[in-house]
Amino acid sequence: MPIESPPLSLERLNATRNSLRDAVVHTAQWHNDALSATLNTSLAFKYENLQRAGSFKIRGATNKIARLLATGAQGNGVIAASAGNHAQGVARAAGLAGLRAVVVMPVNAPLTKVEACRKMGAEVHLHGTNLEQATELAQEVARRDNLAFLSPYDDRDVIAGQASCGLEMFEDDPDVTLAVVPLGGGGLLSGVALALKLQNPAIRVVGVQTDTVAPWRRFLADGSIEEVAPDAHTIADGIKVKRAGELTRQVIARYVDDIVTVSDNAIAEAIVTLLEHTHTIGEGAGVIGLAALMSGRIPVSERDRVVCVISGGNVDTSLVGRSIDYGLASSGRLINLSVTIQDTPGNLAHLLDTVARLSVNIRHVEHRRGELHVPVGMTQVILEMEARGPEHQEQLVTLFQEEGLQVNTLTTRQPKGQA
C-alpha cells in the first residue's frame, strides 16, 4: 500500500481540513512560560484534550464517515473497536451524521469512556481484555450486520483527518522546530508528521510510547515491530496498541525522526505537572509527550520551538487521584516514612513537632505495636507526608537521623532521565 500523491498530498490534507471546520475545534496552542524555563526551551502545548469528544480522534472519525457517505459505503452504519477515545470520536461523528454506531471495547476499558459512548448514542459491547480481541469481534459483527468497520489508525481517510491537527500546529507557529506526538497505532503521528514535513522537512517529529507497550521501539532502527507481552499494562490505555498498522508504518518510516519510550511513573508525574501548570487534565496517553520531555528522553535546545500534543483528556476519574499521588511520589513531593520510637508518653508529640518544624504536611499517621519486627517497648510510626520536593524530604530524614531515630523510606523517587 504505497504512499501516493495526491491521496496523501498537502493539497489533500488541506482539503480535508477545510471539510472538517464545522465538526472539529481548532484547538488552542499556547506557550507555557514556566515549563519552558524548566526545560530551557520554548514549549507550547497543542490542547487536543479540549477537542470535541475529548480527544483528536473526532478528526479522523469525522472524515472517514464523510467519505463513506459520499461513496455510499456506509452500509447499515459504522462499527469500531477502541479502548475509548476512537469509540467516542466515532460515536459523536456517527450521531451527527445520523448513522447507527456500534463500538466494541475491552472489558477493562475505563468506565468514563464506556458511559460517554453510550450517552452519545452508540451501542457498546464489552469484549476481550485488549484492543486486538475487541477488534476481532468488531470485524465479525461488521460482516454479519453489514456495518462499515472504522480503523482507528490504519486508514488514509483517518490519517488525513488527524493531519488537520498538524496543519493547525504549523499555522499557529510556522517556526516550530520539534513536534512531540503520542504514538499508539500511529494514526495521529502519521497525520501530524505529514502535515508538518510536507510544509517544512526540517521540522523534527518524535513519537512517544510507553516502555511496556512499545511495538515501535526499534522500528526506525531496523524496521522491526516488537512483540508486546499479552499481560502488558500501562496507565496510558489510549495508546495500548500492540499491532502497528501497515500504512502507518510506511508513513512513519519516511516522515518521523525518532521514537522514544517512557515509564508509567513519568507519565503520572506529567499528569500532575500538566494539571498544575495549565489547569487542564490530560489522560495518560495524552501527556506522554510531556513525560518524555520532562524525563530528558528527547534532546532539546534553547533555540528549539517545541509543540507537544496533549492528545486527550478522557481520564477515568477513579484514576485521577491515584495518578496524582503516584506523580507526587515520583517527583519527591509525597513521602512515606517509618520511624521507630520508644512507646512512652510524649514521644509521638515530639516526633510530630519535628515534622512541623520543617513545615512538612502530615496526611496520615499509623502506629504499629506488638508485631515481630517491632521491638518490645517500641512503636513503629508510619507517616504519609507532603514535602516541597526531594531536598525537603532529605532534610526531614537527616533531622530524624540526627535525633537518633531509626528511619526507613517507604516511597522511592525515579531519577530524572530514567524510566
Secondary structure, 3 states (H helix, E strand, C coil): CCCCCCCCCHHHHHHHHHHCCCCCCCCCEEECHHHHHHHCCEEEEEEHHHCHHHECHHHHHHHHHHHHHHHCCCECCEEEECCCHHHHHHHHHHHHHCCCEEEEECCCCCHHHHHHHHHCCCEEEECCCCHHHHHHHHHHHHHHHCEEECCCCCCHHHHHHHHHHHHHHHHHCCCCCEEEEECCCCHHHHHHHHHHHCCCCCCEEEEEEECCCCCCCCHHHHCCCCCCCCCCCCCCHHHCCCCCCHHHHHHHHHHCCEEEEECHHHHHHHHHHHHHHHCCCCCCCCCHHHHHHHCCCCCCCCCCEEEEEECECCCCHHHHHHHHHHHHHHCCCEEEEEEEEECCCCHHHHHHHHHHHCCCEEEEEEEECCCCCCCCCEEEEEEEEECCCHHHHHHHHHHHHHCCCEEEECCCCCCCCCC
